Amino acid sequence: PAGDPRRSRRRKSIAIAYEAGQGDGTKQGMSEPQEPRWEPKHWREQLERIREMRRNRDAPVDEMGVEKCFDSSAAPQVMRYQVLLSLMLSSQTKDQVTSAAMQRLRQHGLTVDRILQMDDATLGRIIYPVGFWRNKVKYIKQTTAILKQKYGGDIPRSVEELVQLPGVGPKMAHLAMTIAWDSVSGIAVDTHVHRITNRLKWVKKETRYPEETRVALEEWLPRDLWREINWLLVGFGQQTCLPVNPRCSECLNQNICPAARKC
């Protein structure tokens, strides 16, 4: 009957409008374009001053971070696997501890096949004392088996696939994309980036979790800064903007930081 196609078309247009976020009418449609124009006060000046404080690149992340943990002379596929493993080890673990564990792993031959041949007890002894090392043994073995079976021993080249791997979260996935694939897929937000961007009010309203912070930052921060922001703020958080007793008196941003007086 002639009525059915019309009903069908109407349903489709409603669904499309809803998906596009236009269901609330023109008022919402008019306000949406204004969203990206929000910028935090003084952010460019704050960023420039943080760059100045990080000029020496002498924080633990610079000397022992993930980008220093893999064998840069290894075959590209092996190098990418080592990047992913160092990211998995780094969760809830200081850079010094992650770096030492990666060195020990590399001495045993850090490849997909070598890890699959290694028993859990041996792997545990090598990576100890990284945080949650027992869980990480399990995740490393599971993820490595998936990489062998599904990806021919390489790592996935999308965030969507990376976060499906056991023990791999969004921050690790975005860093893996940047370091292993040289592709900036998003801002890698760890506890340092989460803490500092909230202190600087680089988020429109306070965020509770790193993933919330990532979404909030990506709404306004120019994309050409996404790669830089992780290492910049991680090192700043390790040396100056500490979790407890931040060194506000030594910070170049003390006069334009919303949190400076509370420190």
Solvent accessible surface area in square Angstrom, and as a share of the most:
residue,aa,sasa,rsa
1,P,143,0.90
2,A,80,0.62
3,G,22,0.21
4,D,62,0.32
5,P,66,0.42
6,R,132,0.48
7,R,124,0.45
8,S,39,0.25
9,R,149,0.55
10,R,135,0.49
11,R,154,0.56
12,K,129,0.55
13,S,65,0.42
14,I,111,0.56
15,A,46,0.36
16,I,113,0.57
17,A,37,0.29
18,Y,167,0.64
19,E,137,0.61
20,A,56,0.43
21,G,29,0.28
22,Q,101,0.45
23,G,58,0.55
24,D,112,0.58
25,G,39,0.37
26,T,112,0.65
27,K,171,0.72
28,Q,57,0.25
29,G,31,0.30
30,M,142,0.63
31,S,53,0.34
32,E,70,0.32
33,P,82,0.51
34,Q,105,0.47
35,E,95,0.42
36,P,83,0.52
37,R,172,0.63
38,W,77,0.27
39,E,90,0.40
40,P,8,0.05
41,K,161,0.68
42,H,81,0.36
43,W,6,0.02
44,R,145,0.53
45,E,77,0.34
46,Q,1,0.01
47,L,6,0.03
48,E,99,0.45
49,R,57,0.21
50,I,0,0.00
51,R,72,0.26
52,E,79,0.35
53,M,44,0.20
54,R,4,0.01
55,R,166,0.60
56,N,113,0.58
57,R,147,0.54
58,D,72,0.37
59,A,0,0.00
60,P,34,0.22
61,V,28,0.16
62,D,21,0.11
63,E,99,0.45
64,M,53,0.24
65,G,2,0.02
66,V,18,0.10
67,E,108,0.48
68,K,127,0.54
69,C,5,0.03
70,F,36,0.15
71,D,40,0.21
72,S,97,0.63
73,S,101,0.65
74,A,26,0.20
75,A,59,0.46
76,P,86,0.54
77,Q,72,0.32
78,V,39,0.23
79,M,37,0.16
80,R,36,0.13
81,Y,1,0.01
82,Q,8,0.03
83,V,0,0.00
84,L,0,0.00
85,L,0,0.00
86,S,0,0.00
87,L,1,0.00
88,M,4,0.02
89,L,0,0.00
90,S,16,0.10
91,S,30,0.20
92,Q,130,0.58
93,T,25,0.15
94,K,148,0.63
95,D,20,0.11
96,Q,80,0.36
97,V,43,0.25
98,T,2,0.01
99,S,14,0.09
100,A,38,0.30
101,A,0,0.00
102,M,1,0.00
103,Q,106,0.47
104,R,75,0.27
105,L,1,0.01
106,R,89,0.32
107,Q,143,0.64
108,H,77,0.34
109,G,23,0.22
110,L,4,0.02
111,T,45,0.26
112,V,13,0.07
113,D,66,0.34
114,R,116,0.42
115,I,1,0.01
116,L,61,0.30
117,Q,136,0.61
118,M,22,0.10
119,D,81,0.42
120,D,80,0.41
121,A,63,0.49
122,T,33,0.19
123,L,0,0.00
124,G,2,0.02
125,R,170,0.62
126,I,11,0.06
127,I,0,0.00
128,Y,122,0.46
129,P,78,0.49
130,V,2,0.01
131,G,20,0.20
132,F,129,0.54
133,W,64,0.22
134,R,171,0.63
135,N,65,0.34
136,K,13,0.05
137,V,11,0.06
138,K,99,0.42
139,Y,72,0.27
140,I,0,0.00
141,K,38,0.16
142,Q,82,0.36
143,T,0,0.00
144,T,0,0.00
145,A,27,0.21
146,I,55,0.28
147,L,0,0.00
148,K,94,0.40
149,Q,149,0.66
150,K,142,0.60
151,Y,48,0.18
152,G,58,0.56
153,G,6,0.06
154,D,23,0.12
155,I,4,0.02
156,P,3,0.02
157,R,155,0.57
158,S,31,0.20
159,V,25,0.14
160,E,124,0.56
161,E,66,0.30
162,L,0,0.00
163,V,51,0.30
164,Q,143,0.63
165,L,6,0.03
166,P,32,0.20
167,G,28,0.27
168,V,10,0.06
169,G,22,0.22
170,P,55,0.34
171,K,48,0.20
172,M,20,0.09
173,A,0,0.00
174,H,11,0.05
175,L,29,0.15
176,A,0,0.00
177,M,14,0.06
178,T,19,0.11
179,I,28,0.14
180,A,8,0.07
181,W,38,0.13
182,D,103,0.53
183,S,45,0.29
184,V,36,0.21
185,S,38,0.24
186,G,4,0.04
187,I,0,0.00
188,A,5,0.04
189,V,6,0.03
190,D,25,0.13
191,T,82,0.48
192,H,33,0.15
193,V,0,0.00
194,H,33,0.15
195,R,37,0.13
196,I,0,0.00
197,T,0,0.00
198,N,25,0.13
199,R,45,0.16
200,L,8,0.04
201,K,106,0.45
202,W,0,0.00
203,V,3,0.02
204,K,106,0.45
205,K,167,0.71
206,E,148,0.66
207,T,13,0.07
208,R,182,0.66
209,Y,123,0.47
210,P,48,0.30
211,E,68,0.30
212,E,77,0.35
213,T,0,0.00
214,R,43,0.16
215,V,75,0.43
216,A,21,0.16
217,L,0,0.00
218,E,41,0.18
219,E,106,0.47
220,W,22,0.08
221,L,4,0.02
222,P,46,0.29
223,R,141,0.52
224,D,122,0.63
225,L,21,0.11
226,W,22,0.08
227,R,112,0.41
228,E,37,0.17
229,I,0,0.00
230,N,15,0.08
231,W,56,0.20
232,L,1,0.01
233,L,0,0.00
234,V,10,0.06
235,G,0,0.00
236,F,7,0.03
237,G,0,0.00
238,Q,44,0.20
239,Q,52,0.23
240,T,17,0.10
241,C,17,0.10
242,L,32,0.16
243,P,78,0.49
244,V,113,0.65
245,N,120,0.61
246,P,22,0.14
247,R,109,0.40
248,C,28,0.17
249,S,94,0.61
250,E,117,0.52
251,C,15,0.09
252,L,84,0.42
253,N,1,0.00
254,Q,92,0.41
255,N,114,0.59
256,I,26,0.13
257,C,26,0.15
258,P,61,0.39
259,A,12,0.09
260,A,17,0.13
261,R,238,0.87
262,K,158,0.67
263,C,70,0.42
